[in-house]
Amino acid sequence: MIGRRAFVAGSSLLLSCDRTVKTVDPPPSPPPPAPPVAAALVERSTHALFDAHPALAKTLPRTELGHFPSRIDQAKRTNLWTKRDDLLGGGKTRKLELYFGDAKAAGKTRIVTSGGTGSNQAVAVARFGRAHGFDVGVYLAPQPLSSLVATNLAADAALGAEVRRFPSVIEAHSEALREAKERGDTYVIPPGGTTPLGTLGFVSAGLELARDVESGRMPAPRRVYVALGLGGTSAGLAIGLALAGMKSEVVAVRTSNPTSVTLSTLRAIHEETMSFLRARDASVPAIAFHDVHVHIDPRWVGGGYGFATPAGDAAILRARDESALELDPVYTGKAFAAVLDDDTSDPLLFWNTASHAI
C-alpha cells in the first residue's frame, strides 16, 4: 500500500472549503479547443527517474501517457522560461503514468478519482482512462464557481466519465475506497495524486530538468515556480533537483488556505517519498529534507482555494499576450503572478501544469 499520511493532512482544507462555500452548478459548456500540441519527437518518451535508477522500472510499472521531456519555451525579451507540461495533458500526466501502470498491473478495469468540481485531475483521468480502456468515475465536491469549474465539468461529461456529487472531497474519496473494497475491479487515485507513488512523477520531472540544463535547452534557473495544490508536485520537484545536484529553489505558490499545506506537510511528503524510493532501490541517495531547496510563497492566494484574484487575472492576460500561454484562475494564474513579481536578471522557470480539456 502507498502512504496516505501526507494526503490526509493536505486534504483537510478541501473539506473545510467544501462546507463553507455555497455553489450552484454552472450550465454545461463545451470544452475549449485544445492548445497546439508540441511536435512529436523522433526518439521515444523518456522517464528520467527510471533512466537514472533502472531497478525502479522493474517494480513500478508505467503507462506512457505523455511524450517526455516536455517542451521548454523562452519568453520574448526576458530571462523567463516555461516548462510546457500543459502541452502533454497538464501536470497530472506525470503522476497518472504511474497510477495507470499500477492499476493495469493489478488487473483493475475501473478507475475512480475525486476532487472539487473543477478538478484538473478528474478531467485527466477521464481523458486518459477512456483511451486506455478503463471505465472512469469522477466523484466531485463543491468549490467556488469559475471558468475552470464550468469547463472541466463539461469535459468530464463529454469524456464519458461517471460523475457523482458529494458534500465534501473526503466523503467522495471515502466512497471511492468503499466501492473499491466491495467491487474488487476498481482502482482509486486520491485527490491530487499526492501519495509517494504519484510524487515520483515529479521526482522524475526534477531529474528531467537537470537533463534539460545539461543538454543546453535552458540555463540553470535560479528559481522554479509551480502552483501549490496538495504538495506532491513541489515536493517531488525538490527531491528530483536535489538528486541531480541542482541548487535551483522550488517556489510553491499557495493556491489555497494556509492550513491546507504547510512546510511540515512538504516534509511529510518528502520523507514518505524517500522511504518509498529507497525501499525499492537502496542505490537512490538518501536526501534529507534540509538538503532540498523549497519554500512556500503565500502572497497570491487571495480568498482561498477556487477564488480568482486580480493579480492572477492580470497574469493570465499577460501570459496569453506575451507567451501564448492559456492559464487558469485557480492554480496557474496565481503561480504566474508570483513569477512576474520576481527579478529576471537571473533565469527563472515557470512550470506550467495547466490542464486543458480535450
C-alpha positions, 0 to 999 in steps of 0.5 A, a space after each residue: 500500500 502507498 502512504 496516505 499520511 501526507 494526503 490526509 493532512 493536505 486534504 483537510 482544507 478541501 473539506 473545510 472549503 467544501 462546507 463553507 462555500 455555497 455553489 450552484 452548478 454552472 450550465 454545461 459548456 463545451 470544452 475549449 479547443 485544445 492548445 497546439 500540441 508540441 511536435 512529436 519527437 523522433 526518439 521515444 518518451 523518456 522517464 528520467 527517474 527510471 533512466 537514472 535508477 533502472 531497478 525502479 522500472 522493474 517494480 513500478 510499472 508505467 503507462 506512457 501517457 505523455 511524450 517526455 521531456 516536455 517542451 521548454 519555451 523562452 519568453 520574448 525579451 526576458 530571462 523567463 522560461 516555461 516548462 510546457 507540461 500543459 502541452 502533454 495533458 497538464 501536470 497530472 500526466 506525470 503522476 497518472 503514468 504511474 497510477 495507470 501502470 499500477 492499476 493495469 498491473 493489478 488487473 483493475 478495469 475501473 478507475 475512480 478519482 475525486 476532487 472539487 468540481 473543477 478538478 484538473 485531475 478528474 478531467 485527466 483521468 477521464 481523458 486518459 482512462 477512456 483511451 486506455 480502456 478503463 471505465 472512469 468515475 469522477 466523484 466531485 465536491 463543491 468549490 467556488 464557481 469559475 471558468 475552470 469549474 464550468 469547463 472541466 465539468 463539461 469535459 468530464 461529461 463529454 469524456 464519458 466519465 461517471 460523475 457523482 456529487 458529494 458534500 465534501 472531497 473526503 466523503 467522495 474519496 471515502 466512497 471511492 475506497 468503499 466501492 473499491 473494497 466491495 467491487 474488487 475491479 476498481 482502482 482509486 487515485 486520491 485527490 491530487 495524486 499526492 501519495 509517494 507513488 504519484 510524487 515520483 512523477 515529479 521526482 522524475 520531472 526534477 531529474 528531467 530538468 537537470 537533463 534539460 540544463 545539461 543538454 543546453 535547452 535552458 540555463 540553470 534557473 535560479 528559481 522554479 515556480 509551480 502552483 501549490 495544490 496538495 504538495 506532491 508536485 513541489 515536493 517531488 520537484 525538490 527531491 528530483 533537483 536535489 538528486 541531480 545536484 541542482 541548487 535551483 529553489 522550488 517556489 510553491 505558490 499557495 493556491 489555497 488556505 494556509 492550513 491546507 499545506 504547510 512546510 511540515 506537510 512538504 516534509 511529510 511528503 518528502 520523507 514518505 517519498 524517500 522511504 518509498 524510493 529507497 525501499 525499492 532501490 537502496 542505490 537512490 541517495 538518501 536526501 534529507 529534507 534540509 538538503 532540498 531547496 523549497 519554500 512556500 510563497 503565500 502572497 497570491 492566494 487571495 480568498 482561498 482555494 477556487 477564488 480568482 484574484 486580480 493579480 492572477 487575472 492580470 497574469 493570465 492576460 499577460 501570459 496569453 499576450 506575451 507567451 501564448 500561454 492559456 492559464 487558469 484562475 485557480 492554480 496557474 494564474 496565481 503561480 504566474 503572478 508570483 513569477 512576474 513579481 520576481 527579478 529576471 536578471 537571473 533565469 527563472 522557470 515557470 512550470 506550467 501544469 495547466 490542464 486543458 480539456 480535450 
